[in-house]
Amino acid sequence: MTISPGDSCLIKRLRGTYTFKYATVSDSGEISLTFVGGPPGRYQFRSFRPDQIKSVLTTTNRNGTRK
């Protein structure tokens, strides 16, 4: 699965929709994906491992428009 900034996703075992912002790689090689979102009215920045992504709901093209 490929994910780009602006893509909306569902996260396993969490309510709400999260929008992908950026990814980081630690010194030990672990990938961390940073999102903003959550249940309505409770939006916050959260980081998750790639295996915690349940599904990608919407994707964006390179020019920033929704597919």
N, C-alpha and C positions, 0 to 999 in steps of 0.2 A: 504494500500500500504506500502510495506517495502522498504527502501532505505538504501544503504550501501556506504561507502566512495568509490569514483571512478565511481559511477553511473552517467550517463549523463541524463539530464532532460531538459524539456521545462518549462518555467515559464509563467504564465498567463499574458497577455498584454505586454510582452517583447520579443524583437527579440533575436535570437541567442540561443546557447546551453550552458548550465551551468553544471559543474561537481561538485558533492557533495563532501565536505571535512569533515565537522563535525557538530554536533548539540550541542546546549547548552539549559539549562533550567534556567530561571530567578528565583529569590526568590519568585515571585508571581505565578510561575508554568507555565509561557508561554514558548513554545518551539520556538527556533530560529534555522534555518538550514542555514549553511554557504556554499556558492558555489564560484567557480571561473569560469569566462566565460563571454559571451556576444556576441555581433556582432563581426565578424572578424576584427581584428586590434584594438579592444576596450575592451580587456579582463580586468576584475577587480574582486576583491572580493566583494561579495554581500551577504546579509542575508535576508531570507524570512521566512514567516510563512508557516506551512505545507499546509494550504488551498490554497496557491498561486502556488503550483506545478500543472502544467497542465498534464504532462505525463512523465514517465520514459522511455528513449529511449534504453539505454543499461544498463545491470546490471553486477556486478562482483561476482564471487564465493568467498568463504572464503579465497582461496589461491591466490586471486588477478587476476585470469584469467577471461576474458569476457565470459558470457553465450551465 
